[in-house]
Amino acid sequence: MANALVSIQIIPKTKDGEDVIPYVDEAIRIIDESGVKYQVHPLETTMEGELEHLFSVITKMNERMMEIGSKNVISQIKVLYQPSGITMDQLTEKYR
């Protein structure tokens, strides 16, 4: 079972104020390719997995923003770390 949930909102500073959506799409592609369970929400994406691995995914996301032309990037992150195990379903099942 995963030991962490991490929600991230990535806010790249784009060249000439261009639309950020293609950058966000690229960040989500990196999450998808990482193999972690995730859910995209309107203002952030939540990932489920091992804390160290999730942080490595975030590192890749930030590096990729630079590679595709972002001047800088802000990553707003929320972390729930629970060594005994935690899943997104455990936190949301009562609402479904």
Phi, psi and omega in degrees: 000145179298151178251005182206150167241132179230124174256137181225137169243118182256130185234092181278144171270116187266161176295131174055027177067026180293167182302135180275346186304316177300328177291316178297319177302320179293320178298317179293326176300319179296319176299313182301315181290343180287340180087359179282154173288137180207161174224130177270131177241169184302326185243356180194168176237135180253131178246153179233129179170200177279133187308311182301317180295318180297321177294326177292325175296317179298320177300313179299320179299313181296316179298320180295324178301321178292318181299326183264011168112003177290140178286324175198174182213138172256131175242110176269122189234137171241136183233131167245112180251123182218095185307331180286350178115142179203145176227159176299320182300322179300324183277338186244353187301327181291346180262000182253000000 
